[in-house]
Amino acid sequence: MKSSKRPHPDQKVMFSRRSLLSGPGALDVALQNEKAKSLLTKREVKIVNELGLHARPAAEFVRAANVFRSEIWIIKGEERFSAKSIIEVLTANLNCGNTAVIEADGPDSESAVAGLAKLVSEFKDEDLNIDAIDALV
């Protein structure tokens, strides 16, 4: 017996292609839930390291920023730099005494901003090591 691709007119079809595509999909629902949990958080920080946010502390800062799920930026003046990119953090040219804003948007934005602000304040101690990053999480 050959099976027919179309159901018999008396049979009910539980799902059709149209019903699957007409409403929001699982991905859409997940993205909406993620946005609902998202919270924009900002904090102003002052660069206290005598050498500024140079290569080594910038690398540690970027490593720490990449631990978080939120989108994180450094705002200096009118410019905005991704805190998850070593090139952008170095381009921000944050020297000793400069102030900048750390801004995060996402599900862990509060802990991201708090942790990164604490890390920047600890950069005055040149002996900072990877343990400081592990303490952020």
N, C-alpha and C positions, 0 to 999 in steps of 0.2 A: 504494500500500500504506500502510495505517495502521500507525504504530508503537505498540506497546503500552507503557504506562508500567511495567508489571510485567515483570520478566525471566521468561524461560522457566524452568520448574522445573528444567531440567537445567543452566542457567547459574549460575555463582557470582557473587555480588555482592561486590565488593571492599570497599565502604563502605556502611554503612547509617546512617540518622539516629541510631539507638540507639548504634552504636559510636562515632560522632563526639561524642556528648554524654555518654557514660558516663565517660570518663577525663578527666584534667586537660587543659585547653586550653592553647594557647600563652601566653595572658595569665597563667594561673595559674602556669605553669612560670617565666615571666619574673619574676613577682612573688616567687616562692620563691627564685630565684637572687639577686634584688636584696636580699632580707632576709638571705640567707646571707652576702653581702658586707658587710652593715651592721655597724657597730661603734660602740658608744656611747663617746664621748670627752668628758671634762670637764676644765676648767682654771679655777682661781680667778684673777681679775684684780682689780687695784686701780685705781680711777679716779684719774688723776694730773693731769688738766686742771683748772686752778683754777676754771673755770666748770662743771665736771662734763660729763656727756654731754648737752650742750644741742643745739639744733636742727642746727647745721652738722655737728658731729662725729657726731651721731646719724644724720643723713642719709647721711654717708659710710659709717658702720658698716652701715647697712641695705643700701646699694648693694653693699658688699663681701659681705655675707651672702647676697645674692641671686645671687651668682656661683656659689655652691656648690649641689650637688644635694641635700645632706643637709638634714634638718630641724634647725633651730638655735634654741636658746632661751637667754635670759638668766634666770638664777635669782637672785633677791635675797630673802633670808630664806626665807619659805615660798611666795613668789609666783613664777610662771613667766610669762615674756613671750616672744612670738615675736620673734626677732632679724631677721626679714624684714619686719616691719611698723613703719613710722616711728611710728605712734600708740602701739604697745605699748612700743617702746624709750623714747619720751619719758615714757610712763606709769610706767615703771620708776623714774623720778626718781633717776638715778644721779648723785650729787654727788661733789665732790672728796673723796677719802679713803674713800669707800664701797668695799666689796668685793662682787663678784658672781661667779657661776659661769657660764661659757659652756659650754653642753652641745650636742653635735651627735650625730645618729644617721643614718647613711647611708654610702654608698660612699666619700665623700670627707671623712668626719667629722674625721679626724686633721688634714688640711691646713686644714680650715675653722676648727677651734678654734685651731690654731697661728697661722694668718694673722690671725684676728680678735683674738686676744690681743695679737699684735704691734702691730696697728693701734691698739688701745686704749692701749698703752704709749706709742705715738708721738703721741697726742693732746695730750701736754704741750707739743708744739711746735705753736703756733697756725698756723704756715705750712704745715701739712700740705695736700697737694693731691691731685688725682685720680691722679697717678702712683703714689702709695702703694697705691692700690687695684689698679692694674694690676700692681704687683709681687707681689700676693698669688697671682695665678693662675699 
